[in-house]
Amino acid sequence: MSYMCPVCGYPDLNENPTDPSYETCPSCGFEFGYDDDVKHTTFEQWHQQWIAHKMKWYSKGRKMPLSWNPQKQLLNIGVRL
């Protein structure tokens, strides 16, 4: 089973982002359980920051999918740019 990132719409998280999983989204870099619970950063704040920084692929260890399209991915969470 895979889960969707509520920040950027990435559809292949390994763990539920509503649990403090400490998984980092490879697309936007949000670390669930740390950025929200410890740093008190909201999904919306990180979302806006990620967009402002040109929606770059975050992960250095996980290859960006060849078909990755951040604007299309955002449609997964109802955001159209």
PyMOL Python script that loads the backbone (N, CA, C, O; Angstrom):
from pymol import cmd

cmd.read_pdbstr("""\
ATOM      1  N   MET A   1       0.838  -1.175   0.000  1.00  0.00           N
ATOM      2  CA  MET A   1       0.000   0.000   0.000  1.00  0.00           C
ATOM      3  C   MET A   1       0.886   1.242   0.000  1.00  0.00           C
ATOM      4  O   MET A   1       1.913   1.277   0.677  1.00  0.00           O
ATOM      5  N   SER A   2       0.495   2.243  -0.747  1.00  0.00           N
ATOM      6  CA  SER A   2       1.238   3.497  -0.768  1.00  0.00           C
ATOM      7  C   SER A   2       0.306   4.625  -0.333  1.00  0.00           C
ATOM      8  O   SER A   2      -0.918   4.508  -0.390  1.00  0.00           O
ATOM      9  N   TYR A   3       0.926   5.716   0.102  1.00  0.00           N
ATOM     10  CA  TYR A   3       0.187   6.865   0.615  1.00  0.00           C
ATOM     11  C   TYR A   3       0.579   8.117  -0.151  1.00  0.00           C
ATOM     12  O   TYR A   3       1.653   8.187  -0.748  1.00  0.00           O
ATOM     13  N   MET A   4      -0.311   9.105  -0.125  1.00  0.00           N
ATOM     14  CA  MET A   4      -0.075  10.348  -0.839  1.00  0.00           C
ATOM     15  C   MET A   4       0.425  11.431   0.112  1.00  0.00           C
ATOM     16  O   MET A   4      -0.064  11.571   1.232  1.00  0.00           O
ATOM     17  N   CYS A   5       1.398  12.184  -0.355  1.00  0.00           N
ATOM     18  CA  CYS A   5       1.916  13.313   0.407  1.00  0.00           C
ATOM     19  C   CYS A   5       0.882  14.447   0.375  1.00  0.00           C
ATOM     20  O   CYS A   5       0.514  14.910  -0.705  1.00  0.00           O
ATOM     21  N   PRO A   6       0.413  14.898   1.541  1.00  0.00           N
ATOM     22  CA  PRO A   6      -0.557  15.991   1.573  1.00  0.00           C
ATOM     23  C   PRO A   6       0.052  17.356   1.251  1.00  0.00           C
ATOM     24  O   PRO A   6      -0.674  18.338   1.094  1.00  0.00           O
ATOM     25  N   VAL A   7       1.367  17.421   1.152  1.00  0.00           N
ATOM     26  CA  VAL A   7       2.059  18.677   0.856  1.00  0.00           C
ATOM     27  C   VAL A   7       2.173  18.890  -0.650  1.00  0.00           C
ATOM     28  O   VAL A   7       1.882  19.976  -1.152  1.00  0.00           O
ATOM     29  N   CYS A   8       2.603  17.841  -1.376  1.00  0.00           N
ATOM     30  CA  CYS A   8       2.888  18.007  -2.803  1.00  0.00           C
ATOM     31  C   CYS A   8       2.142  17.042  -3.720  1.00  0.00           C
ATOM     32  O   CYS A   8       2.223  17.167  -4.942  1.00  0.00           O
ATOM     33  N   GLY A   9       1.415  16.079  -3.144  1.00  0.00           N
ATOM     34  CA  GLY A   9       0.666  15.141  -3.959  1.00  0.00           C
ATOM     35  C   GLY A   9       1.453  13.948  -4.452  1.00  0.00           C
ATOM     36  O   GLY A   9       0.944  13.175  -5.264  1.00  0.00           O
ATOM     37  N   TYR A  10       2.678  13.773  -3.987  1.00  0.00           N
ATOM     38  CA  TYR A  10       3.472  12.606  -4.384  1.00  0.00           C
ATOM     39  C   TYR A  10       2.721  11.345  -3.949  1.00  0.00           C
ATOM     40  O   TYR A  10       2.370  11.219  -2.776  1.00  0.00           O
ATOM     41  N   PRO A  11       2.467  10.411  -4.869  1.00  0.00           N
ATOM     42  CA  PRO A  11       1.574   9.293  -4.573  1.00  0.00           C
ATOM     43  C   PRO A  11       2.205   8.024  -4.008  1.00  0.00           C
ATOM     44  O   PRO A  11       1.483   7.050  -3.791  1.00  0.00           O
ATOM     45  N   ASP A  12       3.494   7.984  -3.762  1.00  0.00           N
ATOM     46  CA  ASP A  12       4.133   6.720  -3.399  1.00  0.00           C
ATOM     47  C   ASP A  12       4.884   6.731  -2.072  1.00  0.00           C
ATOM     48  O   ASP A  12       5.970   6.159  -1.975  1.00  0.00           O
ATOM     49  N   LEU A  13       4.321   7.372  -1.050  1.00  0.00           N
ATOM     50  CA  LEU A  13       4.938   7.298   0.278  1.00  0.00           C
ATOM     51  C   LEU A  13       4.734   5.891   0.823  1.00  0.00           C
ATOM     52  O   LEU A  13       3.720   5.255   0.532  1.00  0.00           O
ATOM     53  N   ASN A  14       5.678   5.404   1.602  1.00  0.00           N
ATOM     54  CA  ASN A  14       5.599   4.061   2.177  1.00  0.00           C
ATOM     55  C   ASN A  14       4.753   4.000   3.439  1.00  0.00           C
ATOM     56  O   ASN A  14       4.205   2.950   3.772  1.00  0.00           O
ATOM     57  N   GLU A  15       4.645   5.136   4.150  1.00  0.00           N
ATOM     58  CA  GLU A  15       3.926   5.160   5.424  1.00  0.00           C
ATOM     59  C   GLU A  15       2.880   6.263   5.422  1.00  0.00           C
ATOM     60  O   GLU A  15       2.973   7.230   4.667  1.00  0.00           O
ATOM     61  N   ASN A  16       1.878   6.097   6.287  1.00  0.00           N
ATOM     62  CA  ASN A  16       0.796   7.058   6.396  1.00  0.00           C
ATOM     63  C   ASN A  16       1.343   8.390   6.927  1.00  0.00           C
ATOM     64  O   ASN A  16       1.892   8.429   8.028  1.00  0.00           O
ATOM     65  N   PRO A  17       1.203   9.477   6.164  1.00  0.00           N
ATOM     66  CA  PRO A  17       1.762  10.759   6.599  1.00  0.00           C
ATOM     67  C   PRO A  17       1.043  11.371   7.796  1.00  0.00           C
ATOM     68  O   PRO A  17       1.560  12.308   8.405  1.00  0.00           O
ATOM     69  N   THR A  18      -0.140  10.860   8.148  1.00  0.00           N
ATOM     70  CA  THR A  18      -0.833  11.399   9.317  1.00  0.00           C
ATOM     71  C   THR A  18      -0.310  10.794  10.611  1.00  0.00           C
ATOM     72  O   THR A  18      -0.609  11.294  11.696  1.00  0.00           O
ATOM     73  N   ASP A  19       0.466   9.728  10.507  1.00  0.00           N
ATOM     74  CA  ASP A  19       1.147   9.154  11.665  1.00  0.00           C
ATOM     75  C   ASP A  19       2.535   9.792  11.746  1.00  0.00           C
ATOM     76  O   ASP A  19       3.088  10.178  10.716  1.00  0.00           O
ATOM     77  N   PRO A  20       3.101   9.910  12.928  1.00  0.00           N
ATOM     78  CA  PRO A  20       4.474  10.454  12.979  1.00  0.00           C
ATOM     79  C   PRO A  20       5.481   9.413  12.503  1.00  0.00           C
ATOM     80  O   PRO A  20       6.183   8.799  13.306  1.00  0.00           O
ATOM     81  N   SER A  21       5.540   9.224  11.201  1.00  0.00           N
ATOM     82  CA  SER A  21       6.339   8.146  10.606  1.00  0.00           C
ATOM     83  C   SER A  21       7.812   8.499  10.452  1.00  0.00           C
ATOM     84  O   SER A  21       8.655   7.606  10.367  1.00  0.00           O
ATOM     85  N   TYR A  22       8.125   9.758  10.415  1.00  0.00           N
ATOM     86  CA  TYR A  22       9.481  10.258  10.153  1.00  0.00           C
ATOM     87  C   TYR A  22       9.968   9.895   8.756  1.00  0.00           C
ATOM     88  O   TYR A  22      11.165   9.942   8.473  1.00  0.00           O
ATOM     89  N   GLU A  23       9.024   9.530   7.880  1.00  0.00           N
ATOM     90  CA  GLU A  23       9.369   9.332   6.473  1.00  0.00           C
ATOM     91  C   GLU A  23       9.488  10.712   5.832  1.00  0.00           C
ATOM     92  O   GLU A  23       8.701  11.611   6.128  1.00  0.00           O
ATOM     93  N   THR A  24      10.458  10.871   4.967  1.00  0.00           N
ATOM     94  CA  THR A  24      10.639  12.124   4.237  1.00  0.00           C
ATOM     95  C   THR A  24      10.130  11.930   2.819  1.00  0.00           C
ATOM     96  O   THR A  24      10.506  10.974   2.141  1.00  0.00           O
ATOM     97  N   CYS A  25       9.280  12.836   2.377  1.00  0.00           N
ATOM     98  CA  CYS A  25       8.771  12.762   1.008  1.00  0.00           C
ATOM     99  C   CYS A  25       9.935  13.013   0.054  1.00  0.00           C
ATOM    100  O   CYS A  25      10.606  14.039   0.160  1.00  0.00           O
ATOM    101  N   PRO A  26      10.185  12.086  -0.880  1.00  0.00           N
ATOM    102  CA  PRO A  26      11.303  12.285  -1.797  1.00  0.00           C
ATOM    103  C   PRO A  26      11.071  13.428  -2.791  1.00  0.00           C
ATOM    104  O   PRO A  26      12.016  13.945  -3.388  1.00  0.00           O
ATOM    105  N   SER A  27       9.820  13.809  -2.957  1.00  0.00           N
ATOM    106  CA  SER A  27       9.496  14.865  -3.889  1.00  0.00           C
ATOM    107  C   SER A  27       9.714  16.256  -3.281  1.00  0.00           C
ATOM    108  O   SER A  27      10.454  17.070  -3.833  1.00  0.00           O
ATOM    109  N   CYS A  28       9.062  16.521  -2.137  1.00  0.00           N
ATOM    110  CA  CYS A  28       9.130  17.877  -1.566  1.00  0.00           C
ATOM    111  C   CYS A  28      10.023  17.998  -0.341  1.00  0.00           C
ATOM    112  O   CYS A  28      10.359  19.114   0.056  1.00  0.00           O
ATOM    113  N   GLY A  29      10.417  16.890   0.270  1.00  0.00           N
ATOM    114  CA  GLY A  29      11.329  16.918   1.400  1.00  0.00           C
ATOM    115  C   GLY A  29      10.692  17.078   2.768  1.00  0.00           C
ATOM    116  O   GLY A  29      11.410  17.215   3.758  1.00  0.00           O
ATOM    117  N   PHE A  30       9.364  17.065   2.859  1.00  0.00           N
ATOM    118  CA  PHE A  30       8.704  17.198   4.157  1.00  0.00           C
ATOM    119  C   PHE A  30       8.898  15.918   4.958  1.00  0.00           C
ATOM    120  O   PHE A  30       8.627  14.828   4.455  1.00  0.00           O
ATOM    121  N   GLU A  31       9.367  16.038   6.211  1.00  0.00           N
ATOM    122  CA  GLU A  31       9.549  14.877   7.076  1.00  0.00           C
ATOM    123  C   GLU A  31       8.396  14.825   8.080  1.00  0.00           C
ATOM    124  O   GLU A  31       8.301  15.654   8.985  1.00  0.00           O
ATOM    125  N   PHE A  32       7.531  13.838   7.899  1.00  0.00           N
ATOM    126  CA  PHE A  32       6.340  13.695   8.723  1.00  0.00           C
ATOM    127  C   PHE A  32       6.711  13.255  10.130  1.00  0.00           C
ATOM    128  O   PHE A  32       7.418  12.266  10.320  1.00  0.00           O
ATOM    129  N   GLY A  33       6.225  14.004  11.112  1.00  0.00           N
ATOM    130  CA  GLY A  33       6.558  13.723  12.499  1.00  0.00           C
ATOM    131  C   GLY A  33       7.670  14.616  13.012  1.00  0.00           C
ATOM    132  O   GLY A  33       7.850  14.745  14.223  1.00  0.00           O
ATOM    133  N   TYR A  34       8.409  15.225  12.123  1.00  0.00           N
ATOM    134  CA  TYR A  34       9.461  16.156  12.534  1.00  0.00           C
ATOM    135  C   TYR A  34       9.095  17.579  12.110  1.00  0.00           C
ATOM    136  O   TYR A  34       8.946  18.467  12.949  1.00  0.00           O
ATOM    137  N   ASP A  35       8.953  17.782  10.796  1.00  0.00           N
ATOM    138  CA  ASP A  35       8.664  19.135  10.326  1.00  0.00           C
ATOM    139  C   ASP A  35       7.341  19.650  10.881  1.00  0.00           C
ATOM    140  O   ASP A  35       7.218  20.837  11.182  1.00  0.00           O
ATOM    141  N   ASP A  36       6.350  18.770  11.019  1.00  0.00           N
ATOM    142  CA  ASP A  36       5.060  19.205  11.530  1.00  0.00           C
ATOM    143  C   ASP A  36       5.004  19.208  13.060  1.00  0.00           C
ATOM    144  O   ASP A  36       4.526  20.178  13.648  1.00  0.00           O
ATOM    145  N   ASP A  37       5.472  18.163  13.708  1.00  0.00           N
ATOM    146  CA  ASP A  37       5.350  18.049  15.167  1.00  0.00           C
ATOM    147  C   ASP A  37       6.443  18.784  15.936  1.00  0.00           C
ATOM    148  O   ASP A  37       6.154  19.397  16.964  1.00  0.00           O
ATOM    149  N   VAL A  38       7.675  18.739  15.472  1.00  0.00           N
ATOM    150  CA  VAL A  38       8.791  19.365  16.190  1.00  0.00           C
ATOM    151  C   VAL A  38       8.991  20.817  15.739  1.00  0.00           C
ATOM    152  O   VAL A  38       9.131  21.716  16.568  1.00  0.00           O
ATOM    153  N   LYS A  39       9.003  21.035  14.437  1.00  0.00           N
ATOM    154  CA  LYS A  39       9.244  22.382  13.912  1.00  0.00           C
ATOM    155  C   LYS A  39       7.954  23.197  13.774  1.00  0.00           C
ATOM    156  O   LYS A  39       8.005  24.407  13.552  1.00  0.00           O
ATOM    157  N   HIS A  40       6.797  22.534  13.906  1.00  0.00           N
ATOM    158  CA  HIS A  40       5.481  23.178  13.818  1.00  0.00           C
ATOM    159  C   HIS A  40       5.248  23.860  12.472  1.00  0.00           C
ATOM    160  O   HIS A  40       4.620  24.916  12.388  1.00  0.00           O
ATOM    161  N   THR A  41       5.764  23.236  11.438  1.00  0.00           N
ATOM    162  CA  THR A  41       5.542  23.725  10.083  1.00  0.00           C
ATOM    163  C   THR A  41       4.278  23.061   9.556  1.00  0.00           C
ATOM    164  O   THR A  41       4.128  21.842   9.636  1.00  0.00           O
ATOM    165  N   THR A  42       3.378  23.861   9.022  1.00  0.00           N
ATOM    166  CA  THR A  42       2.155  23.286   8.476  1.00  0.00           C
ATOM    167  C   THR A  42       2.402  22.749   7.069  1.00  0.00           C
ATOM    168  O   THR A  42       3.356  23.134   6.394  1.00  0.00           O
ATOM    169  N   PHE A  43       1.520  21.855   6.648  1.00  0.00           N
ATOM    170  CA  PHE A  43       1.617  21.339   5.276  1.00  0.00           C
ATOM    171  C   PHE A  43       1.539  22.499   4.289  1.00  0.00           C
ATOM    172  O   PHE A  43       2.277  22.534   3.305  1.00  0.00           O
ATOM    173  N   GLU A  44       0.645  23.445   4.553  1.00  0.00           N
ATOM    174  CA  GLU A  44       0.464  24.588   3.656  1.00  0.00           C
ATOM    175  C   GLU A  44       1.724  25.451   3.581  1.00  0.00           C
ATOM    176  O   GLU A  44       2.105  25.897   2.499  1.00  0.00           O
ATOM    177  N   GLN A  45       2.372  25.689   4.722  1.00  0.00           N
ATOM    178  CA  GLN A  45       3.606  26.483   4.718  1.00  0.00           C
ATOM    179  C   GLN A  45       4.680  25.806   3.874  1.00  0.00           C
ATOM    180  O   GLN A  45       5.343  26.458   3.068  1.00  0.00           O
ATOM    181  N   TRP A  46       4.853  24.491   4.060  1.00  0.00           N
ATOM    182  CA  TRP A  46       5.880  23.767   3.301  1.00  0.00           C
ATOM    183  C   TRP A  46       5.503  23.733   1.818  1.00  0.00           C
ATOM    184  O   TRP A  46       6.354  23.874   0.941  1.00  0.00           O
ATOM    185  N   HIS A  47       4.224  23.546   1.566  1.00  0.00           N
ATOM    186  CA  HIS A  47       3.707  23.518   0.194  1.00  0.00           C
ATOM    187  C   HIS A  47       4.067  24.815  -0.531  1.00  0.00           C
ATOM    188  O   HIS A  47       4.588  24.788  -1.646  1.00  0.00           O
ATOM    189  N   GLN A  48       3.786  25.947   0.109  1.00  0.00           N
ATOM    190  CA  GLN A  48       4.078  27.244  -0.508  1.00  0.00           C
ATOM    191  C   GLN A  48       5.583  27.441  -0.706  1.00  0.00           C
ATOM    192  O   GLN A  48       6.013  27.985  -1.723  1.00  0.00           O
ATOM    193  N   GLN A  49       6.374  26.999   0.266  1.00  0.00           N
ATOM    194  CA  GLN A  49       7.833  27.124   0.168  1.00  0.00           C
ATOM    195  C   GLN A  49       8.361  26.265  -0.985  1.00  0.00           C
ATOM    196  O   GLN A  49       9.219  26.711  -1.747  1.00  0.00           O
ATOM    197  N   TRP A  50       7.854  25.043  -1.113  1.00  0.00           N
ATOM    198  CA  TRP A  50       8.286  24.136  -2.176  1.00  0.00           C
ATOM    199  C   TRP A  50       7.966  24.737  -3.544  1.00  0.00           C
ATOM    200  O   TRP A  50       8.790  24.686  -4.457  1.00  0.00           O
ATOM    201  N   ILE A  51       6.779  25.299  -3.681  1.00  0.00           N
ATOM    202  CA  ILE A  51       6.396  25.935  -4.948  1.00  0.00           C
ATOM    203  C   ILE A  51       7.285  27.144  -5.218  1.00  0.00           C
ATOM    204  O   ILE A  51       7.751  27.334  -6.341  1.00  0.00           O
ATOM    205  N   ALA A  52       7.524  27.960  -4.197  1.00  0.00           N
ATOM    206  CA  ALA A  52       8.369  29.154  -4.358  1.00  0.00           C
ATOM    207  C   ALA A  52       9.795  28.797  -4.775  1.00  0.00           C
ATOM    208  O   ALA A  52      10.466  29.581  -5.445  1.00  0.00           O
ATOM    209  N   HIS A  53      10.255  27.607  -4.374  1.00  0.00           N
ATOM    210  CA  HIS A  53      11.603  27.160  -4.744  1.00  0.00           C
ATOM    211  C   HIS A  53      11.593  26.283  -6.001  1.00  0.00           C
ATOM    212  O   HIS A  53      12.469  25.440  -6.190  1.00  0.00           O
ATOM    213  N   LYS A  54      10.593  26.495  -6.850  1.00  0.00           N
ATOM    214  CA  LYS A  54      10.484  25.891  -8.181  1.00  0.00           C
ATOM    215  C   LYS A  54      10.266  24.384  -8.177  1.00  0.00           C
ATOM    216  O   LYS A  54      10.628  23.703  -9.136  1.00  0.00           O
ATOM    217  N   MET A  55       9.675  23.855  -7.099  1.00  0.00           N
ATOM    218  CA  MET A  55       9.231  22.457  -7.028  1.00  0.00           C
ATOM    219  C   MET A  55      10.319  21.472  -7.452  1.00  0.00           C
ATOM    220  O   MET A  55      10.079  20.602  -8.289  1.00  0.00           O
ATOM    221  N   LYS A  56      11.482  21.604  -6.892  1.00  0.00           N
ATOM    222  CA  LYS A  56      12.603  20.725  -7.228  1.00  0.00           C
ATOM    223  C   LYS A  56      12.457  19.375  -6.523  1.00  0.00           C
ATOM    224  O   LYS A  56      11.938  19.298  -5.409  1.00  0.00           O
ATOM    225  N   TRP A  57      12.921  18.316  -7.186  1.00  0.00           N
ATOM    226  CA  TRP A  57      12.952  16.987  -6.587  1.00  0.00           C
ATOM    227  C   TRP A  57      13.915  17.031  -5.406  1.00  0.00           C
ATOM    228  O   TRP A  57      15.053  17.476  -5.553  1.00  0.00           O
ATOM    229  N   TYR A  58      13.474  16.577  -4.243  1.00  0.00           N
ATOM    230  CA  TYR A  58      14.255  16.717  -3.020  1.00  0.00           C
ATOM    231  C   TYR A  58      15.297  15.617  -2.823  1.00  0.00           C
ATOM    232  O   TYR A  58      16.449  15.905  -2.500  1.00  0.00           O
ATOM    233  N   SER A  59      14.902  14.374  -3.013  1.00  0.00           N
ATOM    234  CA  SER A  59      15.739  13.238  -2.628  1.00  0.00           C
ATOM    235  C   SER A  59      17.018  13.137  -3.448  1.00  0.00           C
ATOM    236  O   SER A  59      17.019  13.270  -4.672  1.00  0.00           O
ATOM    237  N   LYS A  60      18.101  12.899  -2.727  1.00  0.00           N
ATOM    238  CA  LYS A  60      19.384  12.627  -3.389  1.00  0.00           C
ATOM    239  C   LYS A  60      19.590  11.120  -3.540  1.00  0.00           C
ATOM    240  O   LYS A  60      20.340  10.679  -4.411  1.00  0.00           O
ATOM    241  N   GLY A  61      18.925  10.330  -2.692  1.00  0.00           N
ATOM    242  CA  GLY A  61      19.108   8.883  -2.697  1.00  0.00           C
ATOM    243  C   GLY A  61      18.057   8.116  -3.488  1.00  0.00           C
ATOM    244  O   GLY A  61      18.255   6.945  -3.812  1.00  0.00           O
ATOM    245  N   ARG A  62      16.966   8.754  -3.795  1.00  0.00           N
ATOM    246  CA  ARG A  62      15.890   8.116  -4.552  1.00  0.00           C
ATOM    247  C   ARG A  62      15.770   8.840  -5.879  1.00  0.00           C
ATOM    248  O   ARG A  62      15.511  10.043  -5.922  1.00  0.00           O
ATOM    249  N   LYS A  63      15.958   8.106  -6.951  1.00  0.00           N
ATOM    250  CA  LYS A  63      15.947   8.731  -8.272  1.00  0.00           C
ATOM    251  C   LYS A  63      14.581   9.310  -8.606  1.00  0.00           C
ATOM    252  O   LYS A  63      13.539   8.734  -8.295  1.00  0.00           O
ATOM    253  N   MET A  64      14.625  10.445  -9.235  1.00  0.00           N
ATOM    254  CA  MET A  64      13.403  11.078  -9.706  1.00  0.00           C
ATOM    255  C   MET A  64      12.816  10.226 -10.829  1.00  0.00           C
ATOM    256  O   MET A  64      13.529   9.883 -11.772  1.00  0.00           O
ATOM    257  N   PRO A  65      11.526   9.877 -10.747  1.00  0.00           N
ATOM    258  CA  PRO A  65      10.916   9.109 -11.833  1.00  0.00           C
ATOM    259  C   PRO A  65      11.035   9.867 -13.156  1.00  0.00           C
ATOM    260  O   PRO A  65      10.900  11.090 -13.191  1.00  0.00           O
ATOM    261  N   LEU A  66      11.284   9.149 -14.220  1.00  0.00           N
ATOM    262  CA  LEU A  66      11.444   9.785 -15.537  1.00  0.00           C
ATOM    263  C   LEU A  66      10.220  10.590 -15.935  1.00  0.00           C
ATOM    264  O   LEU A  66      10.341  11.625 -16.591  1.00  0.00           O
ATOM    265  N   SER A  67       9.049  10.125 -15.544  1.00  0.00           N
ATOM    266  CA  SER A  67       7.810  10.805 -15.921  1.00  0.00           C
ATOM    267  C   SER A  67       7.341  11.814 -14.861  1.00  0.00           C
ATOM    268  O   SER A  67       6.216  12.310 -14.932  1.00  0.00           O
ATOM    269  N   TRP A  68       8.207  12.115 -13.875  1.00  0.00           N
ATOM    270  CA  TRP A  68       7.803  13.001 -12.781  1.00  0.00           C
ATOM    271  C   TRP A  68       7.481  14.390 -13.298  1.00  0.00           C
ATOM    272  O   TRP A  68       8.277  15.010 -14.004  1.00  0.00           O
ATOM    273  N   ASN A  69       6.312  14.862 -12.937  1.00  0.00           N
ATOM    274  CA  ASN A  69       5.863  16.189 -13.333  1.00  0.00           C
ATOM    275  C   ASN A  69       5.223  16.835 -12.101  1.00  0.00           C
ATOM    276  O   ASN A  69       4.094  16.484 -11.757  1.00  0.00           O
ATOM    277  N   PRO A  70       5.899  17.761 -11.432  1.00  0.00           N
ATOM    278  CA  PRO A  70       5.362  18.311 -10.189  1.00  0.00           C
ATOM    279  C   PRO A  70       4.030  19.034 -10.356  1.00  0.00           C
ATOM    280  O   PRO A  70       3.186  18.976  -9.462  1.00  0.00           O
ATOM    281  N   GLN A  71       3.828  19.706 -11.468  1.00  0.00           N
ATOM    282  CA  GLN A  71       2.550  20.395 -11.673  1.00  0.00           C
ATOM    283  C   GLN A  71       1.408  19.390 -11.804  1.00  0.00           C
ATOM    284  O   GLN A  71       0.327  19.603 -11.255  1.00  0.00           O
ATOM    285  N   LYS A  72       1.642  18.307 -12.522  1.00  0.00           N
ATOM    286  CA  LYS A  72       0.624  17.263 -12.657  1.00  0.00           C
ATOM    287  C   LYS A  72       0.409  16.560 -11.312  1.00  0.00           C
ATOM    288  O   LYS A  72      -0.720  16.213 -10.963  1.00  0.00           O
ATOM    289  N   GLN A  73       1.475  16.357 -10.574  1.00  0.00           N
ATOM    290  CA  GLN A  73       1.399  15.711  -9.265  1.00  0.00           C
ATOM    291  C   GLN A  73       0.532  16.517  -8.299  1.00  0.00           C
ATOM    292  O   GLN A  73      -0.219  15.939  -7.514  1.00  0.00           O
ATOM    293  N   LEU A  74       0.628  17.835  -8.350  1.00  0.00           N
ATOM    294  CA  LEU A  74      -0.161  18.688  -7.471  1.00  0.00           C
ATOM    295  C   LEU A  74      -1.671  18.509  -7.694  1.00  0.00           C
ATOM    296  O   LEU A  74      -2.468  18.784  -6.797  1.00  0.00           O
ATOM    297  N   LEU A  75      -2.054  18.056  -8.866  1.00  0.00           N
ATOM    298  CA  LEU A  75      -3.478  17.808  -9.128  1.00  0.00           C
ATOM    299  C   LEU A  75      -4.012  16.719  -8.201  1.00  0.00           C
ATOM    300  O   LEU A  75      -5.212  16.679  -7.929  1.00  0.00           O
ATOM    301  N   ASN A  76      -3.130  15.825  -7.706  1.00  0.00           N
ATOM    302  CA  ASN A  76      -3.532  14.775  -6.775  1.00  0.00           C
ATOM    303  C   ASN A  76      -4.127  15.346  -5.490  1.00  0.00           C
ATOM    304  O   ASN A  76      -4.934  14.691  -4.831  1.00  0.00           O
ATOM    305  N   ILE A  77      -3.727  16.574  -5.134  1.00  0.00           N
ATOM    306  CA  ILE A  77      -4.250  17.208  -3.926  1.00  0.00           C
ATOM    307  C   ILE A  77      -5.119  18.421  -4.273  1.00  0.00           C
ATOM    308  O   ILE A  77      -5.375  19.276  -3.424  1.00  0.00           O
ATOM    309  N   GLY A  78      -5.563  18.484  -5.517  1.00  0.00           N
ATOM    310  CA  GLY A  78      -6.492  19.526  -5.937  1.00  0.00           C
ATOM    311  C   GLY A  78      -5.898  20.884  -6.186  1.00  0.00           C
ATOM    312  O   GLY A  78      -6.601  21.892  -6.118  1.00  0.00           O
ATOM    313  N   VAL A  79      -4.598  20.931  -6.478  1.00  0.00           N
ATOM    314  CA  VAL A  79      -3.923  22.209  -6.727  1.00  0.00           C
ATOM    315  C   VAL A  79      -3.553  22.301  -8.198  1.00  0.00           C
ATOM    316  O   VAL A  79      -2.888  21.418  -8.741  1.00  0.00           O
ATOM    317  N   ARG A  80      -3.986  23.366  -8.827  1.00  0.00           N
ATOM    318  CA  ARG A  80      -3.652  23.624 -10.234  1.00  0.00           C
ATOM    319  C   ARG A  80      -2.867  24.927 -10.309  1.00  0.00           C
ATOM    320  O   ARG A  80      -3.300  25.963  -9.805  1.00  0.00           O
ATOM    321  N   LEU A  81      -1.708  24.852 -10.947  1.00  0.00           N
ATOM    322  CA  LEU A  81      -0.885  26.071 -11.117  1.00  0.00           C
ATOM    323  C   LEU A  81      -1.018  26.594 -12.526  1.00  0.00           C
ATOM    324  O   LEU A  81      -0.408  27.607 -12.868  1.00  0.00           O
TER     325      LEU A  81
END
""", "prot")
cmd.dss("prot")
cmd.show_as("cartoon", "prot")
cmd.util.cbc("prot")
cmd.orient("prot")
